[in-house]
Amino acid sequence: MSQLVRMGQGRFGNYRILRLNSDLVPHAHPEAQIVFALDQGIEDVIFVNNEPINLTYRTAVFANPMEKHAHRVCSQNCEYLALYFQKSWLIDMFGNPEHGRSFLKNSISVSDTIAELIDCLVSSAKGNASEDEISLWVEKIANQLQDHVVIAEAPDTERDVNHAVRKVEDAVSYMADSLLVHRDINLVAREIGVSRPQMFKLFRYHMKTTPNISWNALRMDYAKQQLEEVDISIEELSAELGFSEAANFSRFFKDHSGFNPSQFRLVAKTESFV
């Protein structure tokens, strides 16, 4: 059974230490994510934009904000560290990509220095360190990732790119505003003034994902926030998000995160009192 070992946050965003025993479906996050294997026996595969990347003790996998990825678990009872970076923090650390939304390459080499820093971060997290101390270790790790920054290619015309990016941003904004109302991709396309195929093309090119996966990412983000901050039952939250049954919502949550909403809430509430 998959287990959320510990979670917390810092100035960079938040982190999770977890054990995974089941695959994760294609999904995305509003934040960027990097996954480190904490056990040397891990040999998993993470698909980023359908491209397989081997996740090992010496290779981490990075997914840019809203970038589609899926995790195939090939190891059992092993631990992983997942860091979720806020976009503003990434911009401060690596600069703002002028075109597209890529900050780092998807495959990250884990040097001896990074491995030592990860060990320090995990030890600090399990030892109930402060948010500032956790952020300090994350920042030290990030400083070692400069060699993996993506150099953006110049577009054909900057005006066309900016217009396309605004269309995608408008679509994501409309999805967020309509999160509890409906999930009709055709309505989103009409709202931003493009056809359904055009919208999918825009998302694939500029977000490296699909509208459906982006919408599910927003639903997961909302669900986690509600589970952490609001006294709402799983059944009520399920209905609020448009699921016909709480079991369907729990399955959706577990397929995207590796653990069920009840376990997430339990760990989140426990961490808040540490």
VEXTI-620334 format. One line per 2 residues: number of its first residue (from 1); their letters; for each residue x, y, z of C-alpha. Coordinates in nm, 3 decimals. Layout:
<votors>
NUM	a	X:Y:Z  ...;
</votors>
This chain:
<votors>
1	ms	0.000:0.000:0.000  0.133:0.344:-0.090;
3	ql	0.207:0.569:0.206  0.256:0.942:0.255;
5	vr	0.541:0.945:0.508  0.576:1.318:0.567;
7	mg	0.481:1.646:0.406  0.558:2.010:0.468;
9	qg	0.627:2.343:0.308  0.879:2.623:0.280;
11	rf	0.945:2.940:0.087  1.006:2.732:-0.230;
13	gn	0.669:2.552:-0.220  0.612:2.216:-0.050;
15	yr	0.762:1.869:-0.022  0.646:1.512:0.030;
17	il	0.832:1.200:0.135  0.634:0.897:0.023;
19	rl	0.633:0.530:-0.056  0.465:0.420:-0.377;
21	ns	0.345:0.071:-0.456  0.117:0.155:-0.749;
23	dl	0.149:0.351:-1.073  0.031:0.710:-1.113;
25	vp	-0.185:0.801:-1.412  -0.087:1.085:-1.650;
27	ha	-0.133:1.407:-1.456  0.015:1.751:-1.396;
29	hp	0.059:2.012:-1.122  0.029:2.391:-1.118;
31	ea	0.373:2.379:-0.956  0.689:2.233:-1.104;
33	qi	0.787:1.896:-0.956  1.115:1.710:-0.915;
35	vf	1.124:1.351:-0.790  1.430:1.196:-0.625;
37	al	1.469:0.824:-0.552  1.583:0.786:-0.191;
39	dq	1.672:0.415:-0.220  1.951:0.285:-0.440;
41	gi	1.740:-0.010:-0.557  1.478:0.209:-0.728;
43	ed	1.455:0.168:-1.107  1.122:0.326:-1.201;
45	vi	1.009:0.497:-1.520  0.845:0.839:-1.535;
47	fv	0.689:0.942:-1.865  0.712:1.316:-1.928;
49	nn	0.518:1.417:-2.239  0.507:1.044:-2.321;
51	ep	0.888:1.024:-2.320  1.021:0.761:-2.076;
53	in	1.286:0.871:-1.824  1.445:0.624:-1.586;
55	lt	1.413:0.733:-1.223  1.705:0.599:-1.020;
57	yr	1.916:0.700:-0.722  2.140:0.886:-0.969;
59	ta	1.873:1.030:-1.201  1.590:1.255:-1.084;
61	vf	1.295:1.355:-1.300  1.167:1.710:-1.336;
63	an	0.828:1.819:-1.470  0.767:2.184:-1.547;
65	pm	0.443:2.354:-1.434  0.140:2.179:-1.588;
67	ek	0.368:1.940:-1.780  0.208:1.598:-1.827;
69	ha	0.379:1.307:-1.655  0.301:0.955:-1.532;
71	hr	0.491:0.729:-1.291  0.544:0.356:-1.348;
73	vc	0.651:0.197:-1.020  0.892:-0.094:-1.068;
75	sq	1.014:-0.110:-0.706  0.830:-0.191:-0.384;
77	nc	0.840:-0.030:-0.038  1.095:0.233:-0.143;
79	ey	1.092:0.600:-0.051  1.083:0.904:-0.278;
81	la	1.126:1.275:-0.222  0.903:1.504:-0.428;
83	ly	0.962:1.879:-0.429  0.694:2.110:-0.566;
85	fq	0.826:2.454:-0.666  0.617:2.769:-0.687;
87	ks	0.668:2.942:-1.022  0.774:3.271:-0.860;
89	wl	1.048:3.089:-0.667  1.169:2.918:-0.985;
91	id	1.189:3.253:-1.163  1.400:3.395:-0.881;
93	mf	1.625:3.091:-0.892  1.659:3.020:-1.265;
95	gn	1.513:3.322:-1.445  1.186:3.357:-1.635;
97	pe	1.171:3.161:-1.963  1.081:3.414:-2.231;
99	hg	0.911:3.163:-2.459  0.733:2.850:-2.345;
101	rs	0.721:2.737:-1.985  1.026:2.516:-1.939;
103	fl	1.267:2.586:-1.656  1.477:2.270:-1.630;
105	kn	1.544:1.963:-1.840  1.331:1.661:-1.753;
107	si	1.625:1.430:-1.675  1.843:1.552:-1.387;
109	sv	2.177:1.392:-1.298  2.217:1.345:-0.923;
111	sd	2.576:1.421:-0.829  2.743:1.320:-0.502;
113	ti	2.685:1.674:-0.377  2.314:1.668:-0.458;
115	ae	2.278:1.322:-0.299  2.437:1.451:0.023;
117	li	2.211:1.757:0.026  1.903:1.538:-0.027;
119	dc	2.006:1.321:0.269  2.037:1.636:0.482;
121	lv	1.696:1.761:0.367  1.525:1.428:0.442;
123	ss	1.692:1.403:0.783  1.584:1.758:0.864;
125	ak	1.227:1.692:0.751  1.196:1.372:0.956;
127	gn	1.352:1.555:1.250  1.080:1.822:1.246;
129	as	1.304:2.103:1.118  1.162:2.450:1.063;
131	ed	1.030:2.566:0.727  1.328:2.799:0.691;
133	ei	1.572:2.513:0.741  1.391:2.299:0.484;
135	sl	1.394:2.591:0.238  1.767:2.635:0.291;
137	wv	1.840:2.274:0.192  1.611:2.300:-0.110;
139	ek	1.785:2.619:-0.220  2.123:2.448:-0.192;
141	ia	1.993:2.164:-0.410  1.853:2.412:-0.663;
143	nq	2.190:2.585:-0.689  2.332:2.253:-0.808;
145	lq	2.072:2.230:-1.086  2.188:2.532:-1.286;
147	dh	2.350:2.310:-1.550  2.006:2.165:-1.629;
149	vv	1.838:2.496:-1.716  1.663:2.491:-2.054;
151	ia	1.783:2.748:-2.306  1.471:2.870:-2.487;
153	ea	1.469:2.876:-2.864  1.366:3.197:-3.038;
155	pd	1.013:3.181:-3.180  0.913:3.274:-3.532;
157	te	0.744:3.594:-3.417  0.724:3.708:-3.057;
159	rd	0.381:3.865:-3.112  0.227:3.534:-3.225;
161	vn	0.379:3.348:-2.932  0.257:3.603:-2.679;
163	ha	-0.093:3.588:-2.828  -0.097:3.207:-2.809;
165	vr	0.031:3.207:-2.451  -0.242:3.454:-2.350;
167	kv	-0.502:3.220:-2.502  -0.372:2.932:-2.291;
169	ed	-0.362:3.150:-1.979  -0.720:3.260:-2.046;
171	av	-0.825:2.895:-2.079  -0.660:2.795:-1.751;
173	sy	-0.814:3.097:-1.577  -1.160:3.002:-1.706;
175	ma	-1.108:2.642:-1.591  -1.014:2.762:-1.243;
177	ds	-1.319:2.989:-1.223  -1.548:2.709:-1.346;
179	ll	-1.393:2.432:-1.139  -1.708:2.356:-0.940;
181	vh	-1.956:2.435:-1.217  -1.876:2.216:-1.517;
183	rd	-1.601:2.032:-1.706  -1.687:2.100:-2.069;
185	in	-1.378:2.147:-2.287  -1.594:2.278:-2.572;
187	lv	-1.719:2.563:-2.352  -1.361:2.654:-2.260;
189	ar	-1.260:2.665:-2.628  -1.555:2.888:-2.713;
191	ei	-1.477:3.113:-2.418  -1.123:3.185:-2.544;
193	gv	-1.232:3.209:-2.908  -1.069:2.901:-3.063;
195	sr	-1.184:2.561:-3.184  -1.144:2.250:-2.970;
197	pq	-0.858:2.110:-3.190  -0.685:2.451:-3.181;
199	mf	-0.703:2.459:-2.803  -0.551:2.113:-2.772;
201	kl	-0.272:2.220:-3.008  -0.205:2.533:-2.801;
203	fr	-0.186:2.332:-2.478  0.043:2.068:-2.628;
205	yh	0.282:2.326:-2.769  0.290:2.585:-2.490;
207	mk	0.201:2.378:-2.182  0.329:2.033:-2.289;
209	tt	0.003:1.882:-2.167  -0.366:1.865:-2.257;
211	pn	-0.666:2.070:-2.140  -0.811:1.765:-1.962;
213	is	-0.494:1.699:-1.764  -0.467:2.069:-1.678;
215	wn	-0.824:2.068:-1.549  -0.757:1.759:-1.339;
217	al	-0.446:1.927:-1.198  -0.659:2.221:-1.085;
219	rm	-0.915:1.983:-0.931  -0.642:1.801:-0.740;
221	dy	-0.493:2.129:-0.620  -0.836:2.242:-0.496;
223	ak	-0.903:1.906:-0.329  -0.573:1.911:-0.140;
225	qq	-0.632:2.267:-0.023  -0.979:2.178:0.104;
227	le	-0.855:1.865:0.280  -0.582:2.065:0.454;
229	ev	-0.773:2.380:0.546  -1.146:2.309:0.559;
231	di	-1.353:2.084:0.783  -1.538:1.913:0.498;
233	si	-1.622:1.546:0.462  -1.484:1.334:0.178;
235	ee	-1.842:1.283:0.057  -1.912:1.660:0.050;
237	ls	-1.586:1.737:-0.129  -1.654:1.458:-0.378;
239	ae	-1.995:1.602:-0.465  -1.854:1.955:-0.481;
241	lg	-1.605:1.844:-0.746  -1.873:1.670:-0.950;
243	fs	-1.808:1.304:-0.866  -2.117:1.083:-0.849;
245	ea	-1.972:0.880:-0.562  -1.706:0.937:-0.297;
247	an	-1.537:0.612:-0.404  -1.482:0.757:-0.753;
249	fs	-1.324:1.068:-0.604  -1.098:0.859:-0.378;
251	rf	-0.988:0.651:-0.678  -0.920:0.969:-0.880;
253	fk	-0.717:1.116:-0.593  -0.512:0.801:-0.542;
255	dh	-0.446:0.757:-0.915  -0.302:1.109:-0.928;
257	sg	-0.110:1.119:-0.599  -0.045:0.762:-0.487;
259	fn	-0.249:0.787:-0.167  -0.613:0.837:-0.080;
261	ps	-0.767:1.167:0.043  -0.819:1.038:0.397;
263	qf	-0.450:0.956:0.433  -0.351:1.292:0.286;
265	rl	-0.573:1.475:0.537  -0.441:1.270:0.828;
267	va	-0.076:1.347:0.748  -0.153:1.712:0.670;
269	kt	-0.330:1.761:1.003  -0.052:1.578:1.190;
271	es	0.218:1.793:1.030  0.032:2.114:1.118;
273	fv	0.068:2.033:1.488  0.436:1.936:1.478;
</votors>
